[in-house]
């Protein structure tokens, strides 16, 4: 490794930045990226970046709550234009929104900006107070169900709620970690997606923000490791279902893997069963309403939302939310959004693998004993088998003794 000189002057810093560019090009050249921390060039790069950061911190201090200022400063120092940030942030529109403060900086963005521009990660992830005016130009804070939100403790109770709606909603957004992670709930209006046409989009978005705020309050949870949620992971979750305390155990198991399971009663006019969301730190959040207090509904909803995490959210930049009224699944037949169908297939295969279920499809009516046999063979709660039969036949009067009505909410304090 070339000997590294101390950085004491502007010329020293400029020379170090030129050398950093050379090393970054060499380490990500045509022969492939070099990630070995003990590689001489990688070691030299790390030392130079540390020295430059210390020099700039002394001579050009940046406020810790100003990530955009830090990015713009580094752009000026390196002669970069907004176009140069597209590979790091994702698109020209996202670059513009980040630089204007309209979009929160997600974990993947922060990693890329830290690695390629040398901006300290703690500055990039420092949250600044979002503004409802810049986040949603057309939002009307008074359209949120403010009185119900106060009643549930989601926002502060103040006099003249409508006059203070802007501040109250801004506080809820801050508690949720910013607008980006759940913003798409206001814009997902495609008829093929599982959102009821009668849904109050303001109530739906408020519910998403509340769920995310609750998840962010669980600071003891470990970080989520990308790739955790796959078909094997879903199957391991389902194996908890036969336990009398299966739903509660599922929440603990998910938390151990960096996934928050939040139970929050649905607001009127949301027609909601569950949602898959992503916090700015990369942690997935599963939100469930338990509007149908049945064991079969709990496990399918949970697995469906986890499938969204594994298939569609893992590795994304966090600006997508999946919210589901699963009763619409019964009306779709073979139609519907492909992302929802894919999540259905993952959930169904994890709940009862096809190789186990296939022989039972030839039977016109499953007897109670056959339900128990199939559940034992699949290693799942009998409610899951009964739920599959009821969905596939469209007859929801069948096997009611197995579906576990009234057996889920009691596991969660939120419904006490």
Secondary structure as UniProt FT lines:
FT   HELIX           10..27
FT   STRAND          28..29
FT   TURN            30..31
FT   STRAND          32..33
FT   TURN            37..38
FT   HELIX           40..59
FT   TURN            64..65
FT   HELIX           67..78
FT   HELIX           82..85
FT   HELIX           86..89
FT   HELIX           92..99
FT   TURN            100..101
FT   HELIX           107..117
FT   HELIX           121..124
FT   HELIX           132..135
FT   TURN            137..138
FT   HELIX           141..143
FT   HELIX           146..151
FT   TURN            152..153
FT   HELIX           162..164
FT   HELIX           165..176
FT   HELIX           180..183
FT   HELIX           184..186
FT   TURN            191..192
FT   TURN            197..198
FT   HELIX           201..216
FT   TURN            219..220
FT   TURN            226..227
FT   HELIX           231..238
FT   TURN            239..242
FT   TURN            244..245
FT   HELIX           246..256
FT   TURN            257..258
FT   STRAND          260..263
FT   TURN            268..269
FT   STRAND          274..278
FT   TURN            280..281
FT   STRAND          284..288
FT   HELIX           295..308
FT   HELIX           309..313
FT   TURN            314..315
FT   STRAND          322..324
FT   HELIX           326..328
FT   HELIX           329..332
FT   TURN            333..334
FT   HELIX           338..351
FT   HELIX           354..357
FT   HELIX           358..362
FT   HELIX           368..378
FT   HELIX           382..393
FT   TURN            396..402
FT   TURN            405..406
FT   HELIX           409..411
FT   HELIX           413..415
//
